[in-house]
Amino acid sequence: MYSVEKLYRPSSVEEALDILDKDPGTLPLAGGTDVIVTMRKKRPKNVKLLSLAGIEQLKGVFKMADGTVSIGPMTSFTGIAGDPIIQQKYPMLATAALSMGGPQIQNVATIGGNVCNGAVSADSAPSLFALDARIVLQSVSSERIVAIEDFYLGPGKVAKEKNELMTRILIPPHESFFGGTYIKFSTRKAMDLAILGTAATCTIDEKQKICKVTIALGVAAPTPIRCPKAEAFLTGKLLDRDMLEEAGRLAVLEASPRDSWRASKRYRTGLIQELTGRALEEAYRRAGGRIYDTDSVDIK
Amino acid sequence: MIQIQLTLNEKPLTIQVEEGETLLEMLRERLDMTGTKRGCEVGECGACTVLIDGVPTDSCLYLAALADGKHVLTIEGIEQNNELAAIQKTFVEMGAIQCGFCTPGYIMTSYALLQKNLHPTADEIRRALAGNMCRCAAYGQIIEAIQAAGDLMEKQSGTDVNRQEEL
């Protein structure tokens, strides 16, 4: 039994925002798989919770007229993984969703809760960073849109004010020759946090030249990060193996991994070098590109 | 206190629960339904798994008040006509139990899996059961028991099952 003084169960965003406005200190509750675990650990007294589970507006995925994919933050990870729009346009997000926790957790944990929790290891974060996601934040009196990179402020800290709710996650449209991938490196295949999460996307032209590339890392710094130097280095080029190496090297310079019981800093550095290249190669391949092996040409 | 109405094991139930009470606590302490086990209480072990609207859920991380309007199915509710469900029978027959503490959770997750897929591969089973832990490590027998239960369910009601698969 947890010390919960009040449990609000609104059925609309308007109602929820009104409660946050009138009863400060009320904590939004999404799937609960982080909030309740934290309550068990810290045993806070007289908590006021606002359950978002009854707000249908906050669930589901749809495509907007301009091609933007709009994700309801209360969509569960199972919902993300099974959504036809996600599967077709951004399967890397489905991969990320299925890499998080186990089925019971995926069934209730939500993508919005994952992001709002601000964890550096959030499995959805690297993909959302790599996809240039935008976060819609609403309060009674305002609505603003924040780039996901600006949303993460520090470990467990996000740019959402106490009177605000995350009401949508927006993924801007991507070109047709586009591919993306997420690689989670962890000791176990389920029920484990990432030692490193690596996401990459690639958009190429008809000559397979990279028009746009994004690389994002989780657990490589105090917040998930993008790797702008590695991205700039790759843009406008045809991908080859040496460039994968170099992109990994640049990504290492942009990261600041830590030592933890899960893995040492040195180990994580090695992973950043290696997985950046692997993720890039896969994203490039999914975009329709192919790396021609220089080695095999030499043999001939 | 909050009054909620739910369907518990196919029967309607109106009950008063505390705001901070988990579904696990409601089942075990208010209703004396101790088949659902309290394991880690942080969503790691799956011993407390129940089905909410058919979906495996850790009842330790789920506030009871949020089960308002839902269909909750527990280990106590899967028997049919006073007879063990197929998955319970095969768990017993194939020795998929050692200490038994994790078993109700395994049965509920497996039950949900078999509703969707009567003949899961070993890999599909491992994936579906990734949120359940068996510290006696009876994993081999658990996988066999689930596959045997699927076969048994097909045998028991051939026509019904075909209809389910179409759905």
Interface residues (C-beta under 8 A of the other chain):
Chain A: M1 Y2 S3 V4 E5 K6 L7 R9 L29 G32 T33 I36 V37 R40 V47 L49 S51 A53 T78 G101 G102 P103 Q104 I105 N107 V108 K189 A190 M191
Chain B: I2 E18 E19 G20 E21 T22 E25 E41 V42 G43 E44 G46 T49 V55 P56 T57 D58 C60 L61 Y62 L63 A65 L66 D68 T109 R127 A128 L129 A130 G131 N132
